[in-house]
């Protein structure tokens, strides 16, 4: 049984079919990429995986059906996501933003948390320790006490990754993690993503338009065109697939 199993999911908006009978698996520890031209359905798949949309078909995590569950429940079961547009609190510092990713793991109530005594204090110390480990992994120590809004865009993208990682996910959805980054920032992000896979063993599903970035990192890729799967395979297989070449370069090529 694969870690994540997606079977024949379809999604329509009125008369427009966004995705049609999409099937794929993601194995434990795998870096799986979803690529395709603009409008191919990549973001729609992400929105189905984390419960924003409810598709027809089946999505299972470790054999448990996710379709129909709210995003909060899916997050608690082990699917975390980064976003194209940063979902951070600019007035809070790095540690506080990462701690938001631990919220669903906390057991103490509001009053105990506000008083910060006993179990609530012990629990927060444990979660802060985990956030400090993520700060170290992503090399964010120089920025840990600074408000997010004062930091460069590339650092904020790294913090967004850390916030999702703080949720202790089984599957991490990376939605265009290097969009808007320069070459140096992109190479740095690639290294952090590989560290997450190799050191933590977290499976990842990646959507990204930077094809060099995707081909260098992904173990396998799924290619979409007009909401349908046209190829699944290793980077080498995808690079030489005639259907993929046609979708990206046109019939003449």
C-alpha positions, 0 to 999 in steps of 0.5 A: 500500500502506498502512503498516498493513493489518488484514484480517478479524481475528477472536479468540475466548476459548472460545465468546466472540467478542471481535472478528469479521472486523475490517478497516482500514488506517492510512496513514503519518502518520495519527492513526487512532482505534478507539472503541466502548462498553465490551466492544466489542473495542478492547483486544483489537485492540491486543493483536492488533496488538502480538502479545499475542494471535494472531488469525485473519486478517492484520496487515501492517506495510509489507507484512510479515506480523505475525500469529504473531510474538512481541511483542518481534519486532513491537516491533523491526519498528516497533510501540510501545505505551503502556498504560492502566496505567503500565508504568514503573519508579518507582524510576528517573528519566525518562532511564533509563525512556526508555532502556528504550525504546531497548534493542532498538536496542542492539547491544553485549553485556552485558559491554561495556555493563557496562564502558561502554567503546569501542563500548558507550560510544559507542552509549549516548551516541547513544541518550541523545542521542535520549532527550534530544530526546524529553525536550525534545519532551514538555517533561519537562526539569524532571523528567529526573533525578527518580524516576518515583514522585515525579512527578504522574500526568499527568507519568507519563503523558507519560513513558509516551508518551516511552518508547514514542516512544523505540522509534522506532516506525513505528506508535504504539499509544496506549491511553487516553492521557488516562484519569484526567487533568484538563482541563488535562492532557488539553489538554496531551497532545493538543498533544503527540500532534499534535506527534508526528504533525506533527513526527515523522510517526509514525502513531498508533492511538488508543483513548480514551473521551473523545469530545471528545478523539478527535473533535478529534484523529483523522483517521479513526475506526473504530467497534466494537460487540460486536467488529464494525465498524459504521462507518469514516470522518472525525470528521464522518462518524462523528458523523452515522452512524445506526449509531454514534448507535444504538450509543452512545445507543440506538434511541430516540435 
